[in-house]
Every structure is written in C-alpha cells, then in structure tokens.
Amino acid sequence: MNNHIISGLSSKRSELLGKIVYHKKEIKVLLENLSHISKTMQIIDPEIKLSPKSKAYREYNKHFKNGELSKLVLEVMRDSESGLTVGEICDKVKKVKRIDDISLMSVRNCLNNYAKKGIVKKVTHGDRKEWIISN
C-alpha cells in the first residue's frame, strides 16, 4: 500500500516541479520584456523616474464569461433543498457546465462575495460547513 501512496505523491511532486520550471521561464521572459520597456522609456525621457508599483494582475477563467460562475453558484444553491459545501457546489457547477476543472477557490470567492452582500451565509453542522441562501 505504501508503494502506491509513494508512487502517487512522486507523480504529483514531478508535476509540481514541472510547473515551477515552466513558471520560472515565464518569469524570465516577463522580466526581460519589462527591462526592454524600461530602457525604451528612459531613451525617450532620460529624466523619467520609473515607479516600482505594479498594476494588479487578474487571470480570467477560460470556462466562464464575466460573472457567469457567480450566477451558476447561486442557481445551484437555489435548486438545492439543503445547504451545500463548497465542494458540492463545485461538483454541481461542473455538471451544469460539463467541465472537469473548477477551482474550489473561485467558488469560495463567489460565496464570500455573496456573503458580504448578505445573499448567502455559512452554517456549521458539526464538522460540516455548508452554505445556504439567506432569508
């Protein structure tokens, strides 16, 4: 049994190392592009003070249009007769969209945004944390 576990963990470790190598290469390209832009700006205006501030970067989900995931999360909750965990909501959205990969974090973010607006709330039943629509 341990060999099976070690094999699975080893496979996941290799996958993560591959992602790290890929993203390090991507960072290198981005830094080179940033350097070229900075040098071009300094050629055009030698007196320019370059700010270290960065603009917030947001990666959009390839499966959903803007706001679609939030609407689906609310639909799934309305169709349910009882509270749902984040994982259950995620699974139901996957079925509706017929896709395999939705980030639990994305679903959790939708729920937290709705909770701030008072639309949904989190309830706890023992160890089970469920989300329900607020009344």
N, C-alpha and C positions, 0 to 999 in steps of 0.2 A: 504494500500500500504506500509506503514512504517513497518508493521509486516513482510511482505515478504522480504524487504530490510534487516531488523534486523536479520531475520532467515538466509539469505544468508551470511551475514557478520559474524554471530555467527558460522556458519558451517566452513567458511574459517579460522576464528580465532582458532577454535578447531583443524583444520587440521595443522595449523602452530605450535600450541603448541605441537602437537604430533611429528612433525618433530624436534622441538627443543629438546624434551625429547630423541628421538632416537639419535640425533647427540651428545648430552651430554654423553650418554652411550658409543657411538663410540669413543669420545674423551678420556673418561676414560680408555678404553681398549688400545688405542694408547699410552697414557701416561704411562700405566703400561708396555707395550711392550718396550717403549723407555727406561724406568728405568732398565728393565732387561738387555737390550743390553748394556747400560752404565755400569752397575755393572759388567757384564761379561768382558767388555773391561778393566775395572780397575783391575779385578782379573788377567787378562793376563798381563797387563802392569800397575803397580801401579803408575808410573810416568806420565801417559798419561794426556794430557790437552784436555778435551772434548770441542769442539767448539760449540757455540750456533747457528752457521749458519745452515740454513736448505736448502735442495735442493728443487727447485721449483716443486710443485706437479701439475700434469695435469691429469684431468679426461677425458677419451676418451668417445666420444659419441657412444652409443651402436647401433645406427641405421646406421652409416656411416663408411666406411673404411677411412683410412687416405687420405685426400684431396678430397673425394667424394662430400661432401657438397659444397665446393668451386666450383667444376666443375658444379654441378647442379644449383647453383645460377647463374653462367654465362650462362648456357644453357637456363634457364628460361628467363633471360634478353634478350638473343639473339632472342628468339621466340616471344617476346613481341614487338608490333609495337609502343608502347609508354613507357614512364617512369613508374616505379613501386615503390610503397612504400615498406618499409621493411616487413610490414605485408602481403602485396600482394605477394611478393616474397616468403615469408614463406609459405603461403597458397598453392602456385603453387608447391613448393618443396614437401609439404605434399602429394599433389595429385599424383605427379610422384612416390614418394616412398611408397605411400599407408600407411602412418603412421599418428598418431594423434598429437604427441608431438615433436615439434622442437622449440628450444629456439630462441626467437627473437634476443637475444644477440649473439648467434652463427652466425646467418645470418648477423647481423650488423657487426660482427668482420670480416667475409668474405668480405663484401663490403668495409670496411675500409682498409683492406689489399690490395684489388684490387685498391682502390683509391690512396693509397700510390705509387703504381706501375704505375698509370696513365691509368689504364684499364677502370675504371668506374668513374663517378663523380656524386655528389649530386646536384640537381637543385631544386629550390623552386618556386612553383606557388601558390601565396597567402599563405594559411596555409598548403598547401600540399607539403611535402618534398619527392621528387622522386629520384630514382637512374636511370641513363642511362649509356649506354656504350659510352665511349669517342671516338671521331672520330680521 
